Amino acid sequence: MSNQTAGSGDNDLVIDINNLTKTYNSGLEPIRVLKDVNLHVRRGEMVAVMGPSGSGKSTLLFILGLFQPPSTGGYKVAGVDVLSLSRDQQAIFRREMLGFVFQTCDLLENSTVYENLELPLIYAGVPRRERPDRIKEALRMVALDHRVYQPSNRLSGGERQRVSIARALVNEPEFILADEPTGQLDRENSLRVLEYFTKITEEARTAMVVVTHDQMTAEHCTRKAVLTDGYLNG
């Protein structure tokens, strides 16, 4: 991946989506889910994507995460035209350059916090000697470096979500994609998670897209974009 360089000259531009569409050809009439979507997110930005059910949020999330292709349009990540990559290349790119935080934490129950964060490093081929520092730094960003060897099934709900954030950070991704990250947390833990998101974007200069229904979550983001009938505004 390293041989592909940004063509725009804007080194801070991480997510560069232009005139993106997605149409499903099922039944008698094609269904246009996304219509000429444009989204540009730079390092240090946290953008909330909001919209009612059926507006296309999930489809946009799948495209951003390279889980499905758009019908037309362009999508670059840090200057790399990810749509031109093969499926195998996209899988490698997703593993090494993107971080994911979901509503459910999906931690390995019978493993320690360290082991949960080590797994993506193993998949990425990071040498064993480099892993402890990477893991401790990711946990420091969410104030859980004192829990490094704690069994994951002995963590609180808020701590588990913070571990999942650290896991998303550990490979030092270009951007983090968060899907309803506070959906199962109470207000106190939600605010704490959002504070760590702000810290991550500011200190690590990571770009972040947060797909959410929650207005409080959106208010903590740098800006808000709203999907309505397939069109993105903001």
C-alpha positions as CSV (number, residue, x, y, z in Angstrom):
1,M,0.0,0.0,0.0
2,S,2.9,2.4,0.7
3,N,3.6,2.8,-3.0
4,Q,0.4,4.7,-3.5
5,T,0.6,8.4,-2.7
6,A,-1.9,11.2,-2.4
7,G,-2.8,12.9,-5.6
8,S,-4.7,15.9,-4.1
9,G,-1.7,17.5,-2.4
10,D,-3.8,17.9,0.8
11,N,-1.9,15.8,3.3
12,D,-4.6,16.3,6.0
13,L,-7.4,14.9,3.8
14,V,-8.1,11.4,4.9
15,I,-11.6,10.5,3.6
16,D,-12.3,11.8,0.2
17,I,-15.7,10.7,-1.2
18,N,-17.1,12.3,-4.4
19,N,-20.4,11.8,-6.2
20,L,-20.9,8.4,-4.5
21,T,-24.1,6.4,-5.4
22,K,-25.5,3.1,-4.4
23,T,-28.3,1.4,-6.2
24,Y,-29.8,-2.0,-5.5
25,N,-31.3,-3.8,-8.4
26,S,-33.9,-6.0,-6.8
27,G,-37.5,-6.4,-7.9
28,L,-39.1,-4.4,-10.7
29,E,-37.6,-1.0,-9.8
30,P,-34.0,-0.2,-8.9
31,I,-33.6,1.3,-5.4
32,R,-31.3,4.3,-5.1
33,V,-30.0,4.3,-1.5
34,L,-27.2,6.8,-1.8
35,K,-27.4,9.7,-4.3
36,D,-24.3,11.8,-5.2
37,V,-22.8,11.7,-1.7
38,N,-19.8,13.9,-1.0
39,L,-17.8,13.6,2.2
40,H,-14.4,15.0,3.1
41,V,-12.9,14.4,6.5
42,R,-9.4,15.6,7.5
43,R,-7.1,14.6,10.3
44,G,-8.3,15.8,13.7
45,E,-11.9,15.9,12.6
46,M,-14.7,13.9,14.1
47,V,-17.8,13.9,11.8
48,A,-21.2,12.6,13.0
49,V,-23.4,11.0,10.2
50,M,-27.0,11.1,11.3
51,G,-30.3,10.4,9.6
52,P,-33.6,8.5,10.1
53,S,-33.9,4.7,9.6
54,G,-33.8,3.9,5.9
55,S,-31.8,7.0,5.0
56,G,-28.7,5.1,3.9
57,K,-26.5,5.3,7.0
58,S,-25.8,1.6,7.1
59,T,-25.0,1.5,3.4
60,L,-22.6,4.4,3.7
61,L,-21.0,2.7,6.7
62,F,-20.5,-0.5,4.7
63,I,-18.9,1.4,1.9
64,L,-16.6,3.4,4.2
65,G,-15.5,0.2,5.8
66,L,-14.8,-1.4,2.4
67,F,-17.4,-4.2,3.1
68,Q,-19.3,-3.4,-0.1
69,P,-18.6,-1.2,-3.2
70,P,-20.6,1.8,-4.4
71,S,-22.4,1.7,-7.7
72,T,-20.6,4.9,-9.0
73,G,-18.4,7.6,-7.6
74,G,-14.9,7.9,-6.0
75,Y,-13.5,7.0,-2.6
76,K,-10.0,7.6,-1.5
77,V,-8.4,7.1,1.9
78,A,-5.3,9.2,2.5
79,G,-4.9,9.6,-1.2
80,V,-5.3,5.9,-2.0
81,D,-8.0,5.0,-4.5
82,V,-9.4,2.1,-2.5
83,L,-12.0,1.2,-5.1
84,S,-9.2,0.3,-7.5
85,L,-7.8,-2.3,-5.1
86,S,-8.6,-6.0,-5.4
87,R,-10.7,-7.6,-2.7
88,D,-7.6,-9.1,-1.1
89,Q,-5.9,-5.7,-1.2
90,Q,-8.9,-4.0,0.3
91,A,-8.9,-6.6,3.2
92,I,-5.3,-5.8,3.9
93,F,-6.0,-2.0,3.7
94,R,-9.0,-2.3,6.0
95,R,-6.9,-4.3,8.5
96,E,-4.0,-1.9,8.5
97,M,-5.5,1.5,7.9
98,L,-9.0,1.5,9.4
99,G,-10.2,1.1,12.9
100,F,-13.7,0.1,14.0
101,V,-15.8,0.7,17.1
102,F,-19.2,-0.9,17.2
103,Q,-22.2,-0.7,19.6
104,T,-21.3,-4.1,21.0
105,C,-17.8,-4.5,22.1
106,D,-17.2,-8.1,21.0
107,L,-14.2,-8.6,23.2
108,L,-12.7,-12.1,23.6
109,E,-14.3,-13.1,26.8
110,N,-11.6,-15.6,28.1
111,S,-8.7,-13.3,27.3
112,T,-7.0,-10.4,29.0
113,V,-7.2,-6.8,27.8
114,Y,-3.6,-7.2,26.4
115,E,-4.6,-10.3,24.4
116,N,-7.6,-8.5,22.9
117,L,-5.4,-5.7,21.7
118,E,-2.6,-8.0,20.6
119,L,-4.8,-9.9,18.1
120,P,-5.1,-7.2,15.5
121,L,-1.3,-6.6,15.8
122,I,-0.7,-10.3,15.1
123,Y,-2.9,-10.2,12.0
124,A,-1.1,-7.1,10.8
125,G,2.3,-8.8,11.2
126,V,3.6,-6.4,13.8
127,P,6.8,-7.9,15.4
128,R,6.3,-9.2,19.0
129,R,8.8,-6.8,20.4
130,E,6.9,-3.8,19.2
131,R,3.5,-5.0,20.5
132,P,3.8,-4.0,24.2
133,D,4.5,-0.4,23.6
134,R,1.8,-0.1,21.0
135,I,-0.8,-1.7,23.3
136,K,0.2,0.4,26.3
137,E,0.0,3.6,24.3
138,A,-3.5,2.7,22.9
139,L,-4.7,2.0,26.4
140,R,-3.1,5.2,27.7
141,M,-5.3,7.1,25.3
142,V,-8.4,5.8,27.0
143,A,-6.9,5.9,30.5
144,L,-6.9,2.1,30.9
145,D,-3.2,1.3,30.9
146,H,-3.6,0.1,34.5
147,R,-6.0,-2.6,33.3
148,V,-3.6,-4.1,30.7
149,Y,-3.6,-7.6,32.2
150,Q,-7.2,-7.6,33.5
151,P,-9.5,-10.3,32.2
152,S,-11.9,-8.7,29.8
153,N,-14.9,-10.4,31.4
154,R,-14.2,-8.5,34.7
155,L,-14.5,-5.1,33.1
156,S,-17.5,-2.7,33.4
157,G,-19.5,-1.9,30.4
158,G,-17.9,1.5,30.0
159,E,-14.4,0.0,30.4
160,R,-15.2,-2.7,27.8
161,Q,-16.2,0.0,25.3
162,R,-13.0,1.9,26.0
163,V,-11.0,-1.3,25.4
164,S,-12.7,-1.6,22.0
165,I,-11.7,2.0,21.2
166,A,-8.1,1.1,22.2
167,R,-8.3,-2.0,20.0
168,A,-9.3,0.3,17.1
169,L,-6.4,2.5,17.8
170,V,-3.6,0.0,18.2
171,N,-2.8,-0.4,14.5
172,E,-2.5,3.4,14.2
173,P,-5.2,3.7,11.6
174,E,-5.8,6.5,9.1
175,F,-9.4,6.8,10.4
176,I,-11.8,5.2,12.9
177,L,-15.3,4.3,11.9
178,A,-17.7,4.2,14.9
179,D,-21.2,2.7,14.6
180,E,-23.5,3.8,17.5
181,P,-20.6,3.7,19.9
182,T,-22.6,4.9,22.9
183,G,-25.8,3.0,22.1
184,Q,-25.5,0.6,25.0
185,L,-23.9,3.0,27.6
186,D,-25.5,5.2,30.2
187,R,-25.1,8.9,30.0
188,E,-22.0,9.1,32.3
189,N,-20.1,6.4,30.3
190,S,-21.3,7.9,27.0
191,L,-19.8,11.2,27.9
192,R,-16.6,9.6,29.0
193,V,-16.3,7.7,25.7
194,L,-17.0,10.9,23.7
195,E,-14.3,12.7,25.7
196,Y,-11.8,10.0,24.7
197,F,-12.9,10.3,21.1
198,T,-12.1,14.0,21.2
199,K,-8.7,13.3,22.8
200,I,-7.9,10.7,20.1
201,T,-8.7,13.0,17.2
202,E,-6.8,15.9,18.8
203,E,-3.7,14.1,20.0
204,A,-3.3,11.3,17.5
205,R,-4.7,13.5,14.6
206,T,-6.9,10.6,13.6
207,A,-10.0,11.2,11.4
208,M,-13.2,9.8,12.7
209,V,-16.7,9.1,11.4
210,V,-19.4,8.4,13.9
211,V,-22.7,7.0,12.7
212,T,-25.3,7.7,15.3
213,H,-28.9,8.5,16.1
214,D,-27.9,10.2,19.4
215,Q,-28.0,14.0,19.4
216,M,-25.6,14.2,22.4
217,T,-23.0,12.2,20.5
218,A,-23.4,14.4,17.5
219,E,-22.9,17.6,19.5
220,H,-19.5,16.3,20.7
221,C,-18.3,15.9,17.1
222,T,-16.5,18.5,15.0
223,R,-19.4,18.7,12.6
224,K,-22.6,16.9,11.7
225,A,-23.7,15.6,8.3
226,V,-27.3,14.4,7.8
227,L,-28.5,11.7,5.4
228,T,-32.0,12.3,4.1
229,D,-33.5,10.1,1.3
230,G,-30.0,9.2,0.2
231,Y,-28.6,12.7,0.1
232,L,-25.9,13.9,2.5
233,N,-26.0,17.4,3.8
234,G,-23.2,19.0,5.9
